Amino acid sequence: MITLTINGKVHQTEVELNEVLLDTLRRLGYKSVKRGCETANCGLCTVLVEDKPVLSCSLLSLRADGKSIVTLEGVRDEAKILGEFLAQEGGEQCGYCTPGLMMNTIAMK
């Protein structure tokens, strides 16, 4: 059993010893966190853990116990502004990789 604070909401959940944070977040309903390469190369699964960008596909959920985590759902206002900027500048994509890009960009502020 671990405790995670995700986007300000406290969750207590059971995890497997080898379960990565990506799987835990998706199971808890945070669908902005996407599975990409599973080799920690693409950044698609980026979330903020204690305000630092982390690849959720390579962090065991047990290591996140007691930590504060922010997903794209938790920064909707910033993501909306960034998405509008990307679209205005012709940076439109299919949207699949956009959450990871946005989380990395937001972390740089």
Biotite code that builds the C-alpha atoms (Angstrom):
import biotite.structure as struc

atoms = struc.array([
    struc.Atom([0.000, 0.000, 0.000], chain_id="A", res_id=1, res_name="MET", atom_name="CA", element="C"),
    struc.Atom([1.368, 3.418, -0.992], chain_id="A", res_id=2, res_name="ILE", atom_name="CA", element="C"),
    struc.Atom([0.135, 6.985, -0.701], chain_id="A", res_id=3, res_name="THR", atom_name="CA", element="C"),
    struc.Atom([0.446, 9.371, -3.641], chain_id="A", res_id=4, res_name="LEU", atom_name="CA", element="C"),
    struc.Atom([-0.697, 12.975, -3.863], chain_id="A", res_id=5, res_name="THR", atom_name="CA", element="C"),
    struc.Atom([-1.669, 13.423, -7.500], chain_id="A", res_id=6, res_name="ILE", atom_name="CA", element="C"),
    struc.Atom([-2.682, 16.885, -8.670], chain_id="A", res_id=7, res_name="ASN", atom_name="CA", element="C"),
    struc.Atom([-3.449, 17.738, -5.048], chain_id="A", res_id=8, res_name="GLY", atom_name="CA", element="C"),
    struc.Atom([-5.642, 14.686, -4.422], chain_id="A", res_id=9, res_name="LYS", atom_name="CA", element="C"),
    struc.Atom([-4.436, 11.984, -2.013], chain_id="A", res_id=10, res_name="VAL", atom_name="CA", element="C"),
    struc.Atom([-4.669, 8.388, -3.237], chain_id="A", res_id=11, res_name="HIS", atom_name="CA", element="C"),
    struc.Atom([-3.928, 5.255, -1.268], chain_id="A", res_id=12, res_name="GLN", atom_name="CA", element="C"),
    struc.Atom([-3.482, 2.251, -3.496], chain_id="A", res_id=13, res_name="THR", atom_name="CA", element="C"),
    struc.Atom([-1.905, -1.163, -3.615], chain_id="A", res_id=14, res_name="GLU", atom_name="CA", element="C"),
    struc.Atom([0.871, -1.703, -6.129], chain_id="A", res_id=15, res_name="VAL", atom_name="CA", element="C"),
    struc.Atom([2.929, -4.646, -7.261], chain_id="A", res_id=16, res_name="GLU", atom_name="CA", element="C"),
    struc.Atom([6.629, -4.615, -6.361], chain_id="A", res_id=17, res_name="LEU", atom_name="CA", element="C"),
    struc.Atom([7.597, -4.179, -10.028], chain_id="A", res_id=18, res_name="ASN", atom_name="CA", element="C"),
    struc.Atom([4.778, -1.779, -10.996], chain_id="A", res_id=19, res_name="GLU", atom_name="CA", element="C"),
    struc.Atom([5.936, 1.442, -12.615], chain_id="A", res_id=20, res_name="VAL", atom_name="CA", element="C"),
    struc.Atom([4.342, 4.799, -11.882], chain_id="A", res_id=21, res_name="LEU", atom_name="CA", element="C"),
    struc.Atom([2.943, 5.027, -15.421], chain_id="A", res_id=22, res_name="LEU", atom_name="CA", element="C"),
    struc.Atom([0.768, 1.968, -14.830], chain_id="A", res_id=23, res_name="ASP", atom_name="CA", element="C"),
    struc.Atom([-0.346, 3.159, -11.404], chain_id="A", res_id=24, res_name="THR", atom_name="CA", element="C"),
    struc.Atom([-1.336, 6.592, -12.711], chain_id="A", res_id=25, res_name="LEU", atom_name="CA", element="C"),
    struc.Atom([-3.320, 5.153, -15.622], chain_id="A", res_id=26, res_name="ARG", atom_name="CA", element="C"),
    struc.Atom([-5.060, 2.676, -13.322], chain_id="A", res_id=27, res_name="ARG", atom_name="CA", element="C"),
    struc.Atom([-6.062, 5.627, -11.111], chain_id="A", res_id=28, res_name="LEU", atom_name="CA", element="C"),
    struc.Atom([-7.593, 7.401, -14.117], chain_id="A", res_id=29, res_name="GLY", atom_name="CA", element="C"),
    struc.Atom([-4.847, 9.800, -15.213], chain_id="A", res_id=30, res_name="TYR", atom_name="CA", element="C"),
    struc.Atom([-5.045, 9.141, -18.936], chain_id="A", res_id=31, res_name="LYS", atom_name="CA", element="C"),
    struc.Atom([-2.776, 11.991, -20.062], chain_id="A", res_id=32, res_name="SER", atom_name="CA", element="C"),
    struc.Atom([0.190, 9.824, -19.063], chain_id="A", res_id=33, res_name="VAL", atom_name="CA", element="C"),
    struc.Atom([0.936, 7.794, -22.176], chain_id="A", res_id=34, res_name="LYS", atom_name="CA", element="C"),
    struc.Atom([3.012, 4.708, -22.884], chain_id="A", res_id=35, res_name="ARG", atom_name="CA", element="C"),
    struc.Atom([5.572, 5.251, -25.632], chain_id="A", res_id=36, res_name="GLY", atom_name="CA", element="C"),
    struc.Atom([8.947, 3.610, -26.002], chain_id="A", res_id=37, res_name="CYS", atom_name="CA", element="C"),
    struc.Atom([9.190, 1.934, -22.560], chain_id="A", res_id=38, res_name="GLU", atom_name="CA", element="C"),
    struc.Atom([12.949, 2.511, -22.735], chain_id="A", res_id=39, res_name="THR", atom_name="CA", element="C"),
    struc.Atom([13.054, 5.966, -21.092], chain_id="A", res_id=40, res_name="ALA", atom_name="CA", element="C"),
    struc.Atom([13.966, 7.621, -24.396], chain_id="A", res_id=41, res_name="ASN", atom_name="CA", element="C"),
    struc.Atom([10.881, 9.402, -25.704], chain_id="A", res_id=42, res_name="CYS", atom_name="CA", element="C"),
    struc.Atom([9.594, 11.462, -22.747], chain_id="A", res_id=43, res_name="GLY", atom_name="CA", element="C"),
    struc.Atom([5.972, 10.727, -23.560], chain_id="A", res_id=44, res_name="LEU", atom_name="CA", element="C"),
    struc.Atom([5.259, 9.515, -20.015], chain_id="A", res_id=45, res_name="CYS", atom_name="CA", element="C"),
    struc.Atom([6.715, 12.577, -18.257], chain_id="A", res_id=46, res_name="THR", atom_name="CA", element="C"),
    struc.Atom([5.111, 13.711, -15.011], chain_id="A", res_id=47, res_name="VAL", atom_name="CA", element="C"),
    struc.Atom([6.355, 16.034, -12.292], chain_id="A", res_id=48, res_name="LEU", atom_name="CA", element="C"),
    struc.Atom([7.418, 14.340, -9.070], chain_id="A", res_id=49, res_name="VAL", atom_name="CA", element="C"),
    struc.Atom([8.174, 16.872, -6.357], chain_id="A", res_id=50, res_name="GLU", atom_name="CA", element="C"),
    struc.Atom([8.217, 19.514, -9.153], chain_id="A", res_id=51, res_name="ASP", atom_name="CA", element="C"),
    struc.Atom([10.882, 17.690, -11.197], chain_id="A", res_id=52, res_name="LYS", atom_name="CA", element="C"),
    struc.Atom([10.216, 16.014, -14.563], chain_id="A", res_id=53, res_name="PRO", atom_name="CA", element="C"),
    struc.Atom([10.365, 12.229, -14.261], chain_id="A", res_id=54, res_name="VAL", atom_name="CA", element="C"),
    struc.Atom([9.795, 9.474, -16.800], chain_id="A", res_id=55, res_name="LEU", atom_name="CA", element="C"),
    struc.Atom([6.975, 7.535, -15.177], chain_id="A", res_id=56, res_name="SER", atom_name="CA", element="C"),
    struc.Atom([7.776, 4.421, -17.237], chain_id="A", res_id=57, res_name="CYS", atom_name="CA", element="C"),
    struc.Atom([11.083, 4.046, -15.412], chain_id="A", res_id=58, res_name="SER", atom_name="CA", element="C"),
    struc.Atom([10.116, 4.915, -11.825], chain_id="A", res_id=59, res_name="LEU", atom_name="CA", element="C"),
    struc.Atom([8.790, 2.175, -9.593], chain_id="A", res_id=60, res_name="LEU", atom_name="CA", element="C"),
    struc.Atom([5.572, 3.242, -7.913], chain_id="A", res_id=61, res_name="SER", atom_name="CA", element="C"),
    struc.Atom([7.030, 2.228, -4.556], chain_id="A", res_id=62, res_name="LEU", atom_name="CA", element="C"),
    struc.Atom([9.698, 4.913, -4.990], chain_id="A", res_id=63, res_name="ARG", atom_name="CA", element="C"),
    struc.Atom([6.959, 7.540, -5.390], chain_id="A", res_id=64, res_name="ALA", atom_name="CA", element="C"),
    struc.Atom([5.327, 6.668, -2.063], chain_id="A", res_id=65, res_name="ASP", atom_name="CA", element="C"),
    struc.Atom([4.568, 9.846, -0.125], chain_id="A", res_id=66, res_name="GLY", atom_name="CA", element="C"),
    struc.Atom([5.478, 12.096, -3.059], chain_id="A", res_id=67, res_name="LYS", atom_name="CA", element="C"),
    struc.Atom([3.560, 14.864, -4.789], chain_id="A", res_id=68, res_name="SER", atom_name="CA", element="C"),
    struc.Atom([2.918, 14.125, -8.463], chain_id="A", res_id=69, res_name="ILE", atom_name="CA", element="C"),
    struc.Atom([1.527, 16.400, -11.159], chain_id="A", res_id=70, res_name="VAL", atom_name="CA", element="C"),
    struc.Atom([0.137, 15.112, -14.439], chain_id="A", res_id=71, res_name="THR", atom_name="CA", element="C"),
    struc.Atom([-1.134, 17.134, -17.381], chain_id="A", res_id=72, res_name="LEU", atom_name="CA", element="C"),
    struc.Atom([-4.608, 16.999, -15.820], chain_id="A", res_id=73, res_name="GLU", atom_name="CA", element="C"),
    struc.Atom([-3.180, 19.029, -12.933], chain_id="A", res_id=74, res_name="GLY", atom_name="CA", element="C"),
    struc.Atom([-1.890, 21.869, -15.102], chain_id="A", res_id=75, res_name="VAL", atom_name="CA", element="C"),
    struc.Atom([-4.838, 22.291, -17.465], chain_id="A", res_id=76, res_name="ARG", atom_name="CA", element="C"),
    struc.Atom([-4.634, 26.085, -17.629], chain_id="A", res_id=77, res_name="ASP", atom_name="CA", element="C"),
    struc.Atom([-0.936, 26.112, -18.505], chain_id="A", res_id=78, res_name="GLU", atom_name="CA", element="C"),
    struc.Atom([-1.416, 23.243, -20.953], chain_id="A", res_id=79, res_name="ALA", atom_name="CA", element="C"),
    struc.Atom([-4.249, 25.097, -22.698], chain_id="A", res_id=80, res_name="LYS", atom_name="CA", element="C"),
    struc.Atom([-2.071, 28.182, -23.173], chain_id="A", res_id=81, res_name="ILE", atom_name="CA", element="C"),
    struc.Atom([0.848, 26.097, -24.416], chain_id="A", res_id=82, res_name="LEU", atom_name="CA", element="C"),
    struc.Atom([-1.385, 24.090, -26.761], chain_id="A", res_id=83, res_name="GLY", atom_name="CA", element="C"),
    struc.Atom([-2.828, 27.259, -28.266], chain_id="A", res_id=84, res_name="GLU", atom_name="CA", element="C"),
    struc.Atom([0.673, 28.651, -28.741], chain_id="A", res_id=85, res_name="PHE", atom_name="CA", element="C"),
    struc.Atom([1.857, 25.476, -30.493], chain_id="A", res_id=86, res_name="LEU", atom_name="CA", element="C"),
    struc.Atom([-1.167, 25.545, -32.805], chain_id="A", res_id=87, res_name="ALA", atom_name="CA", element="C"),
    struc.Atom([-0.686, 29.242, -33.641], chain_id="A", res_id=88, res_name="GLN", atom_name="CA", element="C"),
    struc.Atom([2.943, 28.592, -34.521], chain_id="A", res_id=89, res_name="GLU", atom_name="CA", element="C"),
    struc.Atom([2.085, 25.652, -36.794], chain_id="A", res_id=90, res_name="GLY", atom_name="CA", element="C"),
    struc.Atom([3.333, 23.043, -34.351], chain_id="A", res_id=91, res_name="GLY", atom_name="CA", element="C"),
    struc.Atom([0.235, 20.897, -34.633], chain_id="A", res_id=92, res_name="GLU", atom_name="CA", element="C"),
    struc.Atom([0.632, 17.170, -34.153], chain_id="A", res_id=93, res_name="GLN", atom_name="CA", element="C"),
    struc.Atom([-1.690, 14.218, -33.748], chain_id="A", res_id=94, res_name="CYS", atom_name="CA", element="C"),
    struc.Atom([-1.658, 14.958, -30.019], chain_id="A", res_id=95, res_name="GLY", atom_name="CA", element="C"),
    struc.Atom([-0.373, 11.613, -28.780], chain_id="A", res_id=96, res_name="TYR", atom_name="CA", element="C"),
    struc.Atom([3.047, 12.919, -27.722], chain_id="A", res_id=97, res_name="CYS", atom_name="CA", element="C"),
    struc.Atom([1.866, 16.402, -26.749], chain_id="A", res_id=98, res_name="THR", atom_name="CA", element="C"),
    struc.Atom([1.304, 15.619, -23.023], chain_id="A", res_id=99, res_name="PRO", atom_name="CA", element="C"),
    struc.Atom([4.945, 14.611, -22.510], chain_id="A", res_id=100, res_name="GLY", atom_name="CA", element="C"),
    struc.Atom([6.161, 17.633, -24.449], chain_id="A", res_id=101, res_name="LEU", atom_name="CA", element="C"),
    struc.Atom([3.941, 19.953, -22.407], chain_id="A", res_id=102, res_name="MET", atom_name="CA", element="C"),
    struc.Atom([5.031, 18.475, -19.076], chain_id="A", res_id=103, res_name="MET", atom_name="CA", element="C"),
    struc.Atom([8.700, 18.932, -19.968], chain_id="A", res_id=104, res_name="ASN", atom_name="CA", element="C"),
    struc.Atom([8.034, 22.502, -21.131], chain_id="A", res_id=105, res_name="THR", atom_name="CA", element="C"),
    struc.Atom([6.031, 23.378, -18.013], chain_id="A", res_id=106, res_name="ILE", atom_name="CA", element="C"),
    struc.Atom([8.815, 21.954, -15.818], chain_id="A", res_id=107, res_name="ALA", atom_name="CA", element="C"),
    struc.Atom([11.286, 24.399, -17.408], chain_id="A", res_id=108, res_name="MET", atom_name="CA", element="C"),
    struc.Atom([9.384, 27.508, -16.249], chain_id="A", res_id=109, res_name="LYS", atom_name="CA", element="C"),
])
